[in-house]
Amino acid sequence: MSLPEDSWHAHYAGDQCIVLEFGQIINKTLVDSVVALNTRITAALSCGKITGLLETVPTFRSLALIYDPLLVHPDELLKQVRHLGSESVPTASSSARHFSLPVHYGGDHGPDLKSVANLTGLDEQEVVTLHAQTSFTVYMLGFLPGFAFLGDTPSELHLPRLSEPRTRVPAGSVAIAMQLTGIYPWDSPGGWHILGNCPVPLFNGKLAPPVLFQAGDIVGFRNVDIHEYEALAEVSRQGKFDRQTLVQKTDVAH
């Protein structure tokens, strides 16, 4: 992906942060541009082509650069970013990991499945099939540690947030609102429509990195029955779940 200099605008945010803005909407094209630049910056940082940069924070439409002002002037950092070459730097698609997450839809684990079906004019199985057959992109992480905003939910399932948010959404809940899907890594308040539950941990502070996803990853859902769900949940409760089993092997073109 080509990233011309004018594809983003830089804004200074304090004395340790520059925000690169790509646009003002939630749009996969913008997300792809953010992820592509973030991938190039991360690769350049790892091989010493960028100095003074401490961290990058990708969002739906922007990329924050956290830097050490004692090591690099912000204008110099921007100059380094603008001069990144693309020949030997991986693209967003080449660095994306592909995940397959088990989900038990409906019942006590998906209390809004019936209402979503009613609101969309579909039956419950059609809702499950549409959602489970979609390949989602991790747009950004936020709200809670490990919470991934996934796009795009099929247009047939686009619904506004609940008029009255729940005070407690169980950890692992897979929920939809507007064009997004989210998976709650922790018990928390929430106002999205819950379709099901994923029994595997999305955040583990004992691992490095502690979060499962990063922006640009591809996520699919696998509909599992209650027996497989309970078995996976028990392994997770025992702290024995290997999250690498969620990563799918992909063929790399040569």
Disulfide bonds with the S-S distance in Angstrom:
none
